[in-house]
Amino acid sequence: MTAVVKTKAAPGPSATEVKIVPVPEPGQAEVLIRVLATAVCGSDKHIYQWDPSMAGMVAPPRIYGHEFCGEIAAFGPGGRRPHLSVGQYVSAEMHVTCGHCRPCRMGQRHLCENTRILGVHGDGCFAEYVVVPAFNVVPLDREVVPPKVGAFLDALGNAVHTTQVADLSGKSVAVLGYGPIGAMCAEIARVSGASRIAITEVNAHAVAHARRWARAHEKAHVTVLDVKRNRGAAESLRKATGGGADVVLELSGAEASINLALAAARRGATVSLLGLPSGRSVTVRDYTNDFIFKGLRLHAIIGRRIFETWIKMLDLLAAGLDVAGLVTDEFEGFENFHRAMELLENRKAMKVVFYPNGKPR
């Protein structure tokens, strides 16, 4: 089969090859899935560029990629389940948890102390076939989740987890960082009945995308702030959210954006933090007034609650959540993989989807 392989511990195109590799065989309690569609995630970009955040986690050669949908091709020994069948349309949670540590036993598998991520610690889905544990397979309804959207349910799950720490109905919501997950968060806020949505971004392409989305949803009371061209970002954000946001969703991880999140939140607000800073530390400019005296509730978001977030996400899609427009580029096969990474690196694309076995009809 054709697959995208990180061949050596180095950055850029010279360390990633599109090559022919053996089709994997499902082992004990595993399922072989024929990949219909797969999308590039931010962490895939970090692997591609061999950033320090991923260099210590990936041992080349490694097939990477962890967002996908497909059809069950075969079961390994002990892999059959009553709700799964050959040919069935599915996706999978690519965080493989142990089930034995304290978080797992307390219903917090997303915090598993022994998590392995397929596409990082094990081979992933930038390939024609992928093997996953049967436990992790999630059945899909093709009428609700077309392959174009099924390709990036992993990322959508992150957005759902980020937004579901608070009831968004009737609330003013600030979305800081309009990358793909920020865009998903804004759409979730809209369908959840947010009274106002304010979006901040620094990249011109992303600002333009956000403004197109805002124009398409005039009744949602959306404000898009280009932070590079707005010197009083905190005050503008507070004004756009009616005196301060009830819920702040921070997706960028930039230190300035994290401080903006705290400054723009109203008293008693909820701040949901998914973005990761480039370094290990962040300086809070006014811990006393922007955090403690406001009585803020901060939530650190990691992955998806397994499988609570998946159920919520599929219900939202069935209820009309529309994220298909985030797919800006589609490719059959992986021949254009390096081009896709260049588009993403320059932020000229939002979500890029590959169809390893040809575009589904």
C-alpha atoms as a printed R data frame, in Angstrom:
    type eleno elety resid chain resno       x       y      z
1   ATOM     1    CA   MET     A     1   0.000   0.000  0.000
2   ATOM     2    CA   THR     A     2   1.004   3.658 -0.323
3   ATOM     3    CA   ALA     A     3   1.753   5.509  2.901
4   ATOM     4    CA   VAL     A     4   3.368   8.704  4.166
5   ATOM     5    CA   VAL     A     5   6.391   7.779  6.267
6   ATOM     6    CA   LYS     A     6   8.595   9.891  8.514
7   ATOM     7    CA   THR     A     7  11.812   8.201  7.459
8   ATOM     8    CA   LYS     A     8  14.369   9.907  9.664
9   ATOM     9    CA   ALA     A     9  14.776  12.294 12.565
10  ATOM    10    CA   ALA     A    10  15.077  15.505 10.555
11  ATOM    11    CA   PRO     A    11  12.819  18.349  9.399
12  ATOM    12    CA   GLY     A    12  11.118  18.935  6.088
13  ATOM    13    CA   PRO     A    13  10.510  17.046  2.828
14  ATOM    14    CA   SER     A    14  13.812  15.169  2.858
15  ATOM    15    CA   ALA     A    15  12.737  13.255  5.988
16  ATOM    16    CA   THR     A    16   9.224  12.342  4.800
17  ATOM    17    CA   GLU     A    17   8.546   9.975  1.910
18  ATOM    18    CA   VAL     A    18   5.449   8.756  0.137
19  ATOM    19    CA   LYS     A    19   6.363   5.104 -0.336
20  ATOM    20    CA   ILE     A    20   5.088   1.561 -0.769
21  ATOM    21    CA   VAL     A    21   4.892  -0.427  2.478
22  ATOM    22    CA   PRO     A    22   3.209  -3.716  3.448
23  ATOM    23    CA   VAL     A    23  -0.475  -3.676  4.329
24  ATOM    24    CA   PRO     A    24  -0.592  -4.138  8.134
25  ATOM    25    CA   GLU     A    25  -2.186  -7.217  9.631
26  ATOM    26    CA   PRO     A    26  -4.625  -6.789 12.540
27  ATOM    27    CA   GLY     A    27  -3.396  -8.427 15.730
28  ATOM    28    CA   GLN     A    28  -5.202  -9.511 18.865
29  ATOM    29    CA   ALA     A    29  -8.439  -7.532 19.377
30  ATOM    30    CA   GLU     A    30  -7.594  -5.264 16.431
31  ATOM    31    CA   VAL     A    31  -9.397  -4.168 13.265
32  ATOM    32    CA   LEU     A    32  -8.015  -3.437  9.788
33  ATOM    33    CA   ILE     A    33  -9.687  -0.400  8.215
34  ATOM    34    CA   ARG     A    34  -9.496   0.720  4.595
35  ATOM    35    CA   VAL     A    35  -8.967   4.481  4.800
36  ATOM    36    CA   LEU     A    36 -11.496   6.516  2.817
37  ATOM    37    CA   ALA     A    37 -10.382   9.975  3.918
38  ATOM    38    CA   THR     A    38  -7.713  11.386  6.211
39  ATOM    39    CA   ALA     A    39  -6.845  14.941  7.238
40  ATOM    40    CA   VAL     A    40  -3.733  16.754  8.377
41  ATOM    41    CA   CYS     A    41  -3.617  17.925 11.993
42  ATOM    42    CA   GLY     A    42  -1.410  20.549 13.617
43  ATOM    43    CA   SER     A    43   0.659  17.870 15.318
44  ATOM    44    CA   ASP     A    44   1.349  16.317 11.887
45  ATOM    45    CA   LYS     A    45   2.904  19.633 10.881
46  ATOM    46    CA   HIS     A    46   5.089  19.479 13.979
47  ATOM    47    CA   ILE     A    47   6.220  15.960 13.050
48  ATOM    48    CA   TYR     A    48   6.901  17.081  9.481
49  ATOM    49    CA   GLN     A    49   9.053  19.983 10.673
50  ATOM    50    CA   TRP     A    50  10.521  17.831 13.469
51  ATOM    51    CA   ASP     A    51   9.704  20.387 16.143
52  ATOM    52    CA   PRO     A    52  11.001  19.686 19.668
53  ATOM    53    CA   SER     A    53   7.430  19.045 20.850
54  ATOM    54    CA   MET     A    54   7.239  15.900 18.704
55  ATOM    55    CA   ALA     A    55  10.874  14.895 18.194
56  ATOM    56    CA   GLY     A    56  10.981  13.122 21.536
57  ATOM    57    CA   MET     A    57   7.777  11.176 20.843
58  ATOM    58    CA   VAL     A    58   8.192   9.814 17.309
59  ATOM    59    CA   ALA     A    59  10.703   7.087 16.471
60  ATOM    60    CA   PRO     A    60  11.232   6.921 12.663
61  ATOM    61    CA   PRO     A    61  10.384   5.190 10.459
62  ATOM    62    CA   ARG     A    62   6.764   5.934 11.310
63  ATOM    63    CA   ILE     A    63   3.574   6.228  9.260
64  ATOM    64    CA   TYR     A    64   1.903   9.282 10.677
65  ATOM    65    CA   GLY     A    65  -1.589  10.772 10.600
66  ATOM    66    CA   HIS     A    66  -4.374  10.287 13.161
67  ATOM    67    CA   GLU     A    67  -7.538  11.803 11.660
68  ATOM    68    CA   PHE     A    68  -9.522   9.527  9.359
69  ATOM    69    CA   CYS     A    69 -12.640   7.600  8.420
70  ATOM    70    CA   GLY     A    70 -12.894   4.355  6.520
71  ATOM    71    CA   GLU     A    71 -14.493   0.955  6.109
72  ATOM    72    CA   ILE     A    72 -13.730  -2.164  8.101
73  ATOM    73    CA   ALA     A    73 -11.715  -4.568  5.948
74  ATOM    74    CA   ALA     A    74 -10.893  -7.389  8.371
75  ATOM    75    CA   PHE     A    75 -10.800  -8.422 12.029
76  ATOM    76    CA   GLY     A    76  -7.822  -9.767 13.917
77  ATOM    77    CA   PRO     A    77  -8.166 -12.626 16.443
78  ATOM    78    CA   GLY     A    78 -10.697 -11.551 19.077
79  ATOM    79    CA   GLY     A    79 -11.435  -8.329 17.199
80  ATOM    80    CA   ARG     A    80 -15.066  -8.968 16.315
81  ATOM    81    CA   ARG     A    81 -17.710  -6.970 18.152
82  ATOM    82    CA   PRO     A    82 -21.539  -7.238 17.935
83  ATOM    83    CA   HIS     A    83 -21.809  -3.667 16.638
84  ATOM    84    CA   LEU     A    84 -19.037  -3.977 13.998
85  ATOM    85    CA   SER     A    85 -19.032  -5.727 10.614
86  ATOM    86    CA   VAL     A    86 -16.876  -5.945  7.491
87  ATOM    87    CA   GLY     A    87 -17.617  -3.036  5.136
88  ATOM    88    CA   GLN     A    88 -19.013  -0.859  7.917
89  ATOM    89    CA   TYR     A    89 -18.318   2.897  7.763
90  ATOM    90    CA   VAL     A    90 -16.340   3.937 10.852
91  ATOM    91    CA   SER     A    91 -13.765   6.189 12.436
92  ATOM    92    CA   ALA     A    92 -11.631   5.571 15.515
93  ATOM    93    CA   GLU     A    93 -10.245   7.242 18.605
94  ATOM    94    CA   MET     A    94  -6.488   7.193 17.995
95  ATOM    95    CA   HIS     A    95  -5.541   7.663 21.648
96  ATOM    96    CA   VAL     A    96  -5.000   4.114 22.877
97  ATOM    97    CA   THR     A    97  -5.450   4.005 26.639
98  ATOM    98    CA   CYS     A    98  -4.454   1.339 29.148
99  ATOM    99    CA   GLY     A    99  -7.738   0.972 31.040
100 ATOM   100    CA   HIS     A   100  -5.869   0.220 34.269
101 ATOM   101    CA   CYS     A   101  -4.386   3.487 35.595
102 ATOM   102    CA   ARG     A   102  -6.260   5.683 38.076
103 ATOM   103    CA   PRO     A   103  -7.635   8.182 35.478
104 ATOM   104    CA   CYS     A   104  -8.880   5.347 33.245
105 ATOM   105    CA   ARG     A   105 -10.648   3.650 36.144
106 ATOM   106    CA   MET     A   106 -12.243   6.959 37.150
107 ATOM   107    CA   GLY     A   107 -13.776   7.447 33.699
108 ATOM   108    CA   GLN     A   108 -11.070   9.862 32.523
109 ATOM   109    CA   ARG     A   109  -9.448   7.869 29.742
110 ATOM   110    CA   HIS     A   110  -8.425  11.104 27.982
111 ATOM   111    CA   LEU     A   111  -5.980  11.577 30.877
112 ATOM   112    CA   CYS     A   112  -4.579   8.033 30.778
113 ATOM   113    CA   GLU     A   113  -1.074   7.884 32.224
114 ATOM   114    CA   ASN     A   114   0.006   5.365 29.563
115 ATOM   115    CA   THR     A   115  -1.585   6.804 26.414
116 ATOM   116    CA   ARG     A   116  -0.191   5.724 23.058
117 ATOM   117    CA   ILE     A   117  -1.197   7.806 20.048
118 ATOM   118    CA   LEU     A   118  -1.439   6.036 16.702
119 ATOM   119    CA   GLY     A   119   0.367   8.174 14.159
120 ATOM   120    CA   VAL     A   120   2.844   9.236 16.852
121 ATOM   121    CA   HIS     A   121   3.882   6.267 19.004
122 ATOM   122    CA   GLY     A   122   2.536   3.705 16.515
123 ATOM   123    CA   ASP     A   123   1.722   3.701 12.810
124 ATOM   124    CA   GLY     A   124  -1.129   5.961 11.773
125 ATOM   125    CA   CYS     A   125  -3.612   6.597  8.984
126 ATOM   126    CA   PHE     A   126  -1.713   8.449  6.237
127 ATOM   127    CA   ALA     A   127  -2.010   5.199  4.318
128 ATOM   128    CA   GLU     A   128  -4.458   3.081  2.370
129 ATOM   129    CA   TYR     A   129  -5.058   0.879  5.430
130 ATOM   130    CA   VAL     A   130  -4.666   1.338  9.177
131 ATOM   131    CA   VAL     A   131  -4.924  -1.030 12.161
132 ATOM   132    CA   VAL     A   132  -6.660   0.123 15.357
133 ATOM   133    CA   PRO     A   133  -7.928  -1.601 18.516
134 ATOM   134    CA   ALA     A   134 -11.513  -2.809 18.157
135 ATOM   135    CA   PHE     A   135 -12.349  -0.958 21.385
136 ATOM   136    CA   ASN     A   136 -11.463   2.356 19.722
137 ATOM   137    CA   VAL     A   137 -13.637   1.954 16.602
138 ATOM   138    CA   VAL     A   138 -16.590   4.359 16.316
139 ATOM   139    CA   PRO     A   139 -19.440   3.531 13.862
140 ATOM   140    CA   LEU     A   140 -20.600   6.423 11.672
141 ATOM   141    CA   ASP     A   141 -23.749   7.286  9.729
142 ATOM   142    CA   ARG     A   142 -22.660   8.316  6.224
143 ATOM   143    CA   GLU     A   143 -25.748  10.498  5.742
144 ATOM   144    CA   VAL     A   144 -24.780  12.533  8.815
145 ATOM   145    CA   VAL     A   145 -20.984  12.348  8.481
146 ATOM   146    CA   PRO     A   146 -19.753  12.311  4.871
147 ATOM   147    CA   PRO     A   147 -16.123  11.196  4.383
148 ATOM   148    CA   LYS     A   148 -15.054  14.810  3.816
149 ATOM   149    CA   VAL     A   149 -16.046  15.519  7.436
150 ATOM   150    CA   GLY     A   150 -15.294  12.056  8.803
151 ATOM   151    CA   ALA     A   151 -11.691  12.738  7.801
152 ATOM   152    CA   PHE     A   152 -11.163  15.108 10.740
153 ATOM   153    CA   LEU     A   153 -13.394  13.962 13.594
154 ATOM   154    CA   ASP     A   154 -10.349  13.810 15.867
155 ATOM   155    CA   ALA     A   155  -9.879  17.578 15.552
156 ATOM   156    CA   LEU     A   156 -13.608  18.263 15.734
157 ATOM   157    CA   GLY     A   157 -13.628  16.262 18.948
158 ATOM   158    CA   ASN     A   158 -11.018  18.604 20.389
159 ATOM   159    CA   ALA     A   159 -13.281  21.542 19.549
160 ATOM   160    CA   VAL     A   160 -16.312  19.827 21.086
161 ATOM   161    CA   HIS     A   161 -14.359  19.052 24.266
162 ATOM   162    CA   THR     A   162 -13.131  22.671 24.420
163 ATOM   163    CA   THR     A   163 -16.630  24.114 24.084
164 ATOM   164    CA   GLN     A   164 -18.530  21.667 26.262
165 ATOM   165    CA   VAL     A   165 -16.993  22.758 29.563
166 ATOM   166    CA   ALA     A   166 -19.778  25.364 29.745
167 ATOM   167    CA   ASP     A   167 -23.344  25.861 28.541
168 ATOM   168    CA   LEU     A   168 -22.982  28.222 25.559
169 ATOM   169    CA   SER     A   169 -26.696  28.896 25.117
170 ATOM   170    CA   GLY     A   170 -27.379  32.613 25.507
171 ATOM   171    CA   LYS     A   171 -23.737  33.301 26.427
172 ATOM   172    CA   SER     A   172 -21.215  35.673 24.890
173 ATOM   173    CA   VAL     A   173 -18.322  33.588 23.571
174 ATOM   174    CA   ALA     A   174 -14.816  34.679 22.604
175 ATOM   175    CA   VAL     A   175 -12.832  32.441 20.246
176 ATOM   176    CA   LEU     A   176  -9.131  33.288 20.349
177 ATOM   177    CA   GLY     A   177  -7.317  31.854 17.343
178 ATOM   178    CA   TYR     A   178  -9.184  31.032 14.126
179 ATOM   179    CA   GLY     A   179  -7.281  28.027 12.929
180 ATOM   180    CA   PRO     A   180  -9.278  24.913 12.038
181 ATOM   181    CA   ILE     A   181 -10.198  24.097 15.649
182 ATOM   182    CA   GLY     A   182 -11.033  27.721 16.414
183 ATOM   183    CA   ALA     A   183 -13.306  27.764 13.374
184 ATOM   184    CA   MET     A   184 -15.004  24.601 14.614
185 ATOM   185    CA   CYS     A   185 -15.449  26.159 18.058
186 ATOM   186    CA   ALA     A   186 -17.095  29.224 16.519
187 ATOM   187    CA   GLU     A   187 -19.534  27.022 14.588
188 ATOM   188    CA   ILE     A   188 -20.320  24.994 17.720
189 ATOM   189    CA   ALA     A   189 -20.982  28.239 19.610
190 ATOM   190    CA   ARG     A   190 -23.337  29.325 16.826
191 ATOM   191    CA   VAL     A   191 -25.412  26.135 16.752
192 ATOM   192    CA   SER     A   192 -25.401  26.063 20.561
193 ATOM   193    CA   GLY     A   193 -27.216  29.404 20.681
194 ATOM   194    CA   ALA     A   194 -24.457  31.789 21.802
195 ATOM   195    CA   SER     A   195 -25.770  35.360 22.027
196 ATOM   196    CA   ARG     A   196 -22.557  36.900 20.682
197 ATOM   197    CA   ILE     A   197 -19.411  35.438 19.172
198 ATOM   198    CA   ALA     A   198 -16.152  37.388 18.993
199 ATOM   199    CA   ILE     A   199 -13.177  35.964 17.091
200 ATOM   200    CA   THR     A   200  -9.563  37.136 17.320
201 ATOM   201    CA   GLU     A   201  -6.810  36.244 14.858
202 ATOM   202    CA   VAL     A   202  -3.454  37.592 13.636
203 ATOM   203    CA   ASN     A   203  -3.081  35.817 10.290
204 ATOM   204    CA   ALA     A   204  -4.563  37.636  7.287
205 ATOM   205    CA   HIS     A   205  -5.772  34.451  5.548
206 ATOM   206    CA   ALA     A   206  -7.495  33.247  8.717
207 ATOM   207    CA   VAL     A   207  -9.045  36.678  9.338
208 ATOM   208    CA   ALA     A   208 -10.477  36.636  5.810
209 ATOM   209    CA   HIS     A   209 -11.885  33.126  6.336
210 ATOM   210    CA   ALA     A   210 -13.453  34.185  9.649
211 ATOM   211    CA   ARG     A   211 -15.070  37.210  8.057
212 ATOM   212    CA   ARG     A   212 -16.540  35.089  5.248
213 ATOM   213    CA   TRP     A   213 -17.998  32.764  7.868
214 ATOM   214    CA   ALA     A   214 -19.376  35.739  9.830
215 ATOM   215    CA   ARG     A   215 -21.060  37.162  6.725
216 ATOM   216    CA   ALA     A   216 -22.681  33.791  6.073
217 ATOM   217    CA   HIS     A   217 -24.178  33.839  9.579
218 ATOM   218    CA   GLU     A   218 -25.299  37.434 10.088
219 ATOM   219    CA   LYS     A   219 -27.903  36.483 12.686
220 ATOM   220    CA   ALA     A   220 -25.209  35.008 14.944
221 ATOM   221    CA   HIS     A   221 -23.869  38.468 15.947
222 ATOM   222    CA   VAL     A   222 -20.259  37.699 15.074
223 ATOM   223    CA   THR     A   223 -17.372  40.158 15.443
224 ATOM   224    CA   VAL     A   224 -13.969  39.403 13.922
225 ATOM   225    CA   LEU     A   225 -10.984  41.278 15.357
226 ATOM   226    CA   ASP     A   226  -7.668  41.430 13.512
227 ATOM   227    CA   VAL     A   227  -5.415  41.651 16.577
228 ATOM   228    CA   LYS     A   228  -2.403  42.781 14.509
229 ATOM   229    CA   ARG     A   229  -4.322  45.899 13.525
230 ATOM   230    CA   ASN     A   230  -6.057  46.499 16.845
231 ATOM   231    CA   ARG     A   231  -3.958  48.080 19.557
232 ATOM   232    CA   GLY     A   232  -6.709  47.927 22.151
233 ATOM   233    CA   ALA     A   233  -7.579  44.284 21.623
234 ATOM   234    CA   ALA     A   234  -8.737  43.601 25.187
235 ATOM   235    CA   GLU     A   235 -11.117  46.564 25.252
236 ATOM   236    CA   SER     A   236 -12.399  45.791 21.742
237 ATOM   237    CA   LEU     A   237 -13.006  42.181 22.734
238 ATOM   238    CA   ARG     A   238 -14.854  43.187 25.897
239 ATOM   239    CA   LYS     A   239 -17.014  45.576 23.865
240 ATOM   240    CA   ALA     A   240 -17.745  42.914 21.237
241 ATOM   241    CA   THR     A   241 -18.923  40.522 23.960
242 ATOM   242    CA   GLY     A   242 -21.131  42.998 25.784
243 ATOM   243    CA   GLY     A   243 -18.765  43.983 28.580
244 ATOM   244    CA   GLY     A   244 -16.710  40.794 28.717
245 ATOM   245    CA   ALA     A   245 -17.048  37.220 27.503
246 ATOM   246    CA   ASP     A   246 -18.988  34.672 29.547
247 ATOM   247    CA   VAL     A   247 -16.938  31.903 27.930
248 ATOM   248    CA   VAL     A   248 -13.463  32.299 26.447
249 ATOM   249    CA   LEU     A   249 -12.007  29.591 24.204
250 ATOM   250    CA   GLU     A   250  -8.244  29.962 23.770
251 ATOM   251    CA   LEU     A   251  -6.914  27.945 20.834
252 ATOM   252    CA   SER     A   252  -3.625  29.592 19.823
253 ATOM   253    CA   GLY     A   253  -1.421  28.959 22.865
254 ATOM   254    CA   ALA     A   254   0.393  32.265 22.306
255 ATOM   255    CA   GLU     A   255   1.288  34.033 25.556
256 ATOM   256    CA   ALA     A   256  -0.289  37.299 24.365
257 ATOM   257    CA   SER     A   257  -3.505  35.462 23.481
258 ATOM   258    CA   ILE     A   258  -3.666  33.690 26.849
259 ATOM   259    CA   ASN     A   259  -3.356  37.049 28.603
260 ATOM   260    CA   LEU     A   260  -5.980  38.498 26.274
261 ATOM   261    CA   ALA     A   261  -8.291  35.637 27.253
262 ATOM   262    CA   LEU     A   262  -7.976  36.510 30.933
263 ATOM   263    CA   ALA     A   263  -8.282  40.267 30.329
264 ATOM   264    CA   ALA     A   264 -11.398  39.942 28.123
265 ATOM   265    CA   ALA     A   265 -13.278  37.535 30.393
266 ATOM   266    CA   ARG     A   266 -16.022  38.974 32.550
267 ATOM   267    CA   ARG     A   267 -16.141  38.206 36.287
268 ATOM   268    CA   GLY     A   268 -17.114  34.616 36.955
269 ATOM   269    CA   ALA     A   269 -16.382  33.590 33.361
270 ATOM   270    CA   THR     A   270 -15.194  30.208 32.132
271 ATOM   271    CA   VAL     A   271 -11.887  30.068 30.241
272 ATOM   272    CA   SER     A   272 -11.196  26.911 28.221
273 ATOM   273    CA   LEU     A   273  -7.566  26.426 27.204
274 ATOM   274    CA   LEU     A   274  -6.607  24.084 24.360
275 ATOM   275    CA   GLY     A   275  -3.728  25.970 22.695
276 ATOM   276    CA   LEU     A   276  -0.160  24.982 23.560
277 ATOM   277    CA   PRO     A   277   2.580  27.622 23.960
278 ATOM   278    CA   SER     A   278   5.830  27.247 22.047
279 ATOM   279    CA   GLY     A   279   7.745  27.130 25.339
280 ATOM   280    CA   ARG     A   280   7.033  25.454 28.660
281 ATOM   281    CA   SER     A   281   6.206  28.629 30.587
282 ATOM   282    CA   VAL     A   282   3.754  31.489 30.199
283 ATOM   283    CA   THR     A   283   3.846  34.817 32.032
284 ATOM   284    CA   VAL     A   284   0.485  36.069 33.288
285 ATOM   285    CA   ARG     A   285   0.591  39.859 33.191
286 ATOM   286    CA   ASP     A   286  -1.977  40.574 35.920
287 ATOM   287    CA   TYR     A   287  -2.642  37.411 37.918
288 ATOM   288    CA   THR     A   288  -4.402  39.328 40.693
289 ATOM   289    CA   ASN     A   289  -6.905  41.394 38.700
290 ATOM   290    CA   ASP     A   290  -7.365  39.313 35.545
291 ATOM   291    CA   PHE     A   291  -7.672  35.966 37.278
292 ATOM   292    CA   ILE     A   292  -8.103  35.827 41.064
293 ATOM   293    CA   PHE     A   293 -10.292  38.906 41.590
294 ATOM   294    CA   LYS     A   294 -12.464  37.878 38.633
295 ATOM   295    CA   GLY     A   295 -13.121  34.445 40.096
296 ATOM   296    CA   LEU     A   296 -12.463  32.767 36.770
297 ATOM   297    CA   ARG     A   297 -12.852  29.040 36.123
298 ATOM   298    CA   LEU     A   298 -10.033  27.664 33.973
299 ATOM   299    CA   HIS     A   299 -10.255  24.341 32.158
300 ATOM   300    CA   ALA     A   300  -7.213  22.649 30.621
301 ATOM   301    CA   ILE     A   301  -8.314  20.621 27.579
302 ATOM   302    CA   ILE     A   302  -6.545  17.517 26.330
303 ATOM   303    CA   GLY     A   303  -7.860  15.261 23.574
304 ATOM   304    CA   ARG     A   304 -11.428  14.005 23.713
305 ATOM   305    CA   ARG     A   305 -13.295  12.520 26.637
306 ATOM   306    CA   ILE     A   306 -13.466   8.861 25.587
307 ATOM   307    CA   PHE     A   307 -16.178   8.331 24.406
308 ATOM   308    CA   GLU     A   308 -18.419  11.034 25.831
309 ATOM   309    CA   THR     A   309 -17.041  13.662 23.427
310 ATOM   310    CA   TRP     A   310 -17.575  11.374 20.426
311 ATOM   311    CA   ILE     A   311 -21.245  10.878 21.305
312 ATOM   312    CA   LYS     A   312 -21.761  14.622 21.773
313 ATOM   313    CA   MET     A   313 -19.933  15.397 18.523
314 ATOM   314    CA   LEU     A   314 -21.999  12.988 16.439
315 ATOM   315    CA   ASP     A   315 -25.185  14.346 18.016
316 ATOM   316    CA   LEU     A   316 -24.152  17.910 17.098
317 ATOM   317    CA   LEU     A   317 -23.477  16.870 13.505
318 ATOM   318    CA   ALA     A   318 -26.889  15.195 13.360
319 ATOM   319    CA   ALA     A   319 -28.409  18.423 14.695
320 ATOM   320    CA   GLY     A   320 -26.917  20.509 11.888
321 ATOM   321    CA   LEU     A   321 -23.353  21.400 12.897
322 ATOM   322    CA   ASP     A   322 -21.737  22.375  9.581
323 ATOM   323    CA   VAL     A   323 -17.947  22.111  9.328
324 ATOM   324    CA   ALA     A   324 -17.562  20.835  5.751
325 ATOM   325    CA   GLY     A   325 -16.646  24.353  4.609
326 ATOM   326    CA   LEU     A   326 -13.397  24.161  6.571
327 ATOM   327    CA   VAL     A   327 -11.997  21.768  3.977
328 ATOM   328    CA   THR     A   328 -10.146  24.080  1.607
329 ATOM   329    CA   ASP     A   329  -8.061  21.489 -0.259
330 ATOM   330    CA   GLU     A   330  -8.700  17.867 -1.294
331 ATOM   331    CA   PHE     A   331  -6.275  15.420 -2.940
332 ATOM   332    CA   GLU     A   332  -6.573  11.883 -4.268
333 ATOM   333    CA   GLY     A   333  -3.617   9.809 -3.095
334 ATOM   334    CA   PHE     A   334  -0.620  11.291 -1.311
335 ATOM   335    CA   GLU     A   335   1.402  12.575 -4.277
336 ATOM   336    CA   ASN     A   336   0.689  16.175 -3.230
337 ATOM   337    CA   PHE     A   337   1.560  15.654  0.429
338 ATOM   338    CA   HIS     A   338   4.519  18.045  0.460
339 ATOM   339    CA   ARG     A   339   2.470  20.688 -1.345
340 ATOM   340    CA   ALA     A   340  -0.282  20.293  1.249
341 ATOM   341    CA   MET     A   341   2.173  20.784  4.089
342 ATOM   342    CA   GLU     A   342   3.455  23.951  2.422
343 ATOM   343    CA   LEU     A   343  -0.095  25.302  2.138
344 ATOM   344    CA   LEU     A   344  -0.712  24.593  5.813
345 ATOM   345    CA   GLU     A   345   2.628  26.006  6.897
346 ATOM   346    CA   ASN     A   346   1.813  29.272  5.119
347 ATOM   347    CA   ARG     A   347  -1.746  29.152  6.490
348 ATOM   348    CA   LYS     A   348  -3.188  29.255  2.981
349 ATOM   349    CA   ALA     A   349  -5.326  26.221  3.839
350 ATOM   350    CA   MET     A   350  -7.612  25.365  6.745
351 ATOM   351    CA   LYS     A   351  -8.222  21.610  6.562
352 ATOM   352    CA   VAL     A   352  -6.540  19.439  3.922
353 ATOM   353    CA   VAL     A   353  -8.136  16.059  3.177
354 ATOM   354    CA   PHE     A   354  -6.542  13.134  1.339
355 ATOM   355    CA   TYR     A   355  -8.408  10.223 -0.250
356 ATOM   356    CA   PRO     A   356  -5.807   7.405 -0.248
357 ATOM   357    CA   ASN     A   357  -7.981   4.979 -2.227
358 ATOM   358    CA   GLY     A   358  -9.556   7.548 -4.538
359 ATOM   359    CA   LYS     A   359 -12.340  10.016 -3.799
360 ATOM   360    CA   PRO     A   360 -15.451   8.202 -2.507
361 ATOM   361    CA   ARG     A   361 -18.655   8.572 -4.495
